[in-house]
Amino acid sequence: MRGKGFLAALALSAATVLPAAKSFADTTWLLNDFETANQFAPTWGWHATTWQSQAVSQSPNGATGGNYSMAIDANGNTGFQWGASVEYNVYPGGPPDAIQQNAMTAFNWAGDGREAHSHFEFDVVWLGPPENDPGHPTPTPDDPNSFTGGWEGVTMAMNSNNGWVQTQPGNLAERHWGTNGFDQPVETIHVVTGNIGTTSWSGAGTNKLPNGDAQWIQLYISLNPTSLPAVMHIDNLVLVTPDYIPEPASLGLVGLAGLTLLRRRH
């Protein structure tokens, strides 16, 4: 019986010390669902960028979860533009609400050695041709306001004490309107960015996110319309990060320790 116990421990040790790839389980952190008005607070919530005249608002149109989305209206601007931005901040007395607190916890968790495996996800919604959003959500071929072409794209950027980075390539989602001047009444694209700290973002490398070393981080979302008016809806913004799972190689140390104890006993 002693020999069988020894062989069993030896087999366990041999199996657990073999090298294996690191494994991950994902955690999805909700940054914004746009269901509450405080997520659009003028100081710390989502708002229009200060150097252009876009309009950002909570909208009952274009929601992919819940009842509201964030509407970004180019408001007379064509071409590339940072339409909306937000700042998540750690206040001296603590974050002002659960959304802020959850966001900063998520960013610090991702920044603690997990950047290369963390990414953002969100939904982009367009409601028909831009001139039909939201007044005429069902465009028709004979719509007198239709136009003969155009497209719109979206880009994301981050800014903090660790510097400015943005997604590469520039357009995470694109919509092209047909030459007949109308398109689907509703078009939704689920965006999954590349992993942070890789070449999917400008300035590839680590330390893009806070790691307890930054008290604030800003996110920017752009739109790039070729025709006006143009409105884009964003919903369900999340940060997906990995949870490290103990590697089989590290468990091998436990097996070896057990083998050593078994040999000492016998």
C-alpha positions, -999 to +999 in steps of 0.1 A: +000+000+000+029+023+007+042+017-028+009+026-044+006+058-024+041+068-034+034+062-071+001+081-069+019+111-054+047+108-080+021+107-108+003+138-094+036+157-091+047+148-127+013+159-141+012+192-123+047+204-129+043+203-167+043+238-182+009+252-192-004+284-207-018+310-184-056+309-183-080+337-177-116+343-167-132+376-177-150+401-155-173+427-172-174+461-155-203+483-163-190+518-169-221+535-182-256+522-190-269+558-196-301+551-176-296+578-150-293+616-155-263+619-133-243+601-160-246+632-180-236+657-153-218+687-168-187+684-147-180+646-144-206+630-166-207+625-204-208+659-222-199+675-254-163+683-260-154+719-253-137+728-285-166+720-309-203+725-307-217+689-305-247+681-284-247+651-260-278+640-242-297+611-227-320+597-254-350+573-254-340+563-289-313+538-298-312+519-265-299+483-267-304+476-230-327+494-207-346+525-218-320+551-227-288+556-247-263+585-251-271+605-282-241+624-298-253+650-323-226+665-347-247+696-346-235+712-378-200+697-378-188+674-406-155+654-406-136+639-377-145+653-343-143+642-307-180+644-300-183+633-263-161+628-233-163+618-197-140+620-167-140+593-140-124+607-109-115+597-074-126+625-051-110+632-017-143+621+000-148+592-024-166+590-058-199+608-059-219+578-071-218+541-078-210+545-115-179+565-108-167+542-080-172+511-101-154+527-131-123+537-110-122+502-094-123+487-129-096+509-143-072+503-114-079+465-116-072+464-153-041+486-149-026+463-123-008+441-149-039+432-169-039+458-197-027+434-224-058+413-218-084+441-212-107+458-237-138+480-240-172+470-255-202+491-264-231+494-288-233+519-316-268+526-331-278+546-361-315+552-368-319+555-405-302+582-426-290+610-403-317+635-414-343+610-403-330+605-368-351+606-346-380+624-363-386+598-391-371+565-379-384+546-410-369+562-441-386+557-475-371+559-510-390+590-519-380+609-487-373+645-500-346+649-474-326+618-485-291+622-499-271+602-523-243+588-501-222+592-471-208+574-441-200+578-404-174+562-381-165+560-344-132+561-326-123+559-289-095+575-269-083+575-233-065+603-214-050+603-179-018+611-160-003+583-181-009+601-214-032+600-244-039+569-264-065+561-290-077+530-309-059+519-340-071+518-368-093+548-363-128+535-371-142+509-347-175+509-365-185+523-399-219+529-415-222+534-452-255+547-467-266+534-500-266+554-532-304+553-533-304+577-503-318+554-476-307+525-455-320+502-428-343+519-403-321+507-375-285+496-376-266+484-345-230+475-343-215+459-312-179+473-309-151+453-293-119+472-291-085+457-293-067+449-260-052+479-243-014+481-242-011+464-276-008+478-311-046+481-312-040+514-294-016+541-303+016+541-283+016+504-276+030+494-242+019+490-206+008+516-181-020+531-202-045+527-174-044+539-138-027+514-114-032+534-082-010+560-098-037+582-113-068+597-097-086+604-130-091+590-164-110+604-194-127+586-223-135+602-256-158+590-284-156+605-319-179+606-349-169+613-385-199+621-406-197+632-442-233+645-443-255+664-419-274+663-397-258+633-380-267+616-347-251+585-332-262+566-302-239+548-277-251+523-251-238+497-226-202+508-222-182+482-204-146+473-196-137+436-198-107+425-177-092+391-169-091+374-135-059+355-131-065+318-123-037+298-105-015+282-131-010+244-132+027+250-130+023+267-096+001+239-084+030+216-092+048+230-062+020+217-040+024+183-056+061+183-050+056+193-014+031+165-009+056+140-024+083+152-001+061+147+030+051+113+018+087+102+014+095+115+048+067+095+063+078+063+047 
